[in-house]
Amino acid sequence: MLSSSISPAEFSALWTTVENLLSAGRWHDAEVTLRSAADSTGAPEIRLSLGTQYAERGHWNRAIQEWTQVIDTAQAAGRRDLLAAVYHNLSAIYRDLGDFELARRFQQRSLMWQDDCGPEDLLHLANDALAAGSYELAEMMLEAVEDVDDREIWPGTIEATQGLLCGLRGELRPAIRHLKQAYRTHLAQQNFAFAARDLVNLAEFLQQADRLRAAERCLAKAAEHFRVAGETGWQQRATGRLMRLRRVRSLLETPAAWN
């Protein structure tokens, strides 16, 4: 069944119900509601949303399974918008998993199905370039983002990417400054997932600067932000890094004669 089986008004009403369930902490009920609607209507928009919810909770395989079905339906229906969205989401998953080459490929596929390249796509490409060590290309992408008309929407993400660029070059002070500003911006927007990622990156560069206690505070706060955002997979990662960092600091602070 094609995506025309659900109207924008019906989808909006469904999503309001799902958001209310999620706000009440009823993830299982939200999952059942989305899956029931996806199966009964065949609407790929709903299955796309279900996959996104799985991805945000670290259920990568389930997310990919849902999105694979969306690709099949969208290709049959000629839905360029859905194909662009699915490939964009797949690139985000593999970027989180550290497979930057696969992330870059999916990002490029997403761009193939879009009429233009928006600032978010440019930022993702900049981050992929950073992961590949192509710093000059990353800078070019950042400059392109700053030139787009709606650049005021993206100040936090631009700051975060600039911070990563500086940090990967070993320029720790400007890296920390950019990431702190990115965090403040994302927190003011109540974008807790992005704010948490800023803190995770900030913790890495603070650790490199031998500011271990500050890095621990960042990771503890990041874990809490991930919890609020419902990203349990990332919450566990941040907590794991925090525990490892505490063990490292404990060893460093232990007199050598006691070892």
Secondary structure, 3 states (H helix, E strand, C coil): CCHHHCCHHHHHHHHHHHHHHHHCCCHHHHHHHHHHHHHHHCCHHHHHHHHHHHHHCCCHHHHHHHHHHHHHHHHHHCCHHHHHHHHHHHHHHHHHCCCHHHHHHHHHHHHHCCCCCCHHHHHHHHHHHHHCCCHHHHHHHHHHHHHCCCHHHCHHHHHHHHHHHHHHCCCHHHHHHHHHHHHHHHHHCCCHHHHHHHHHHHHHHHHHCCCHHHHHHHHHHHHHHHHHHCCHHHHHHHHHHHHHHHHHHHHHHCCHHHC
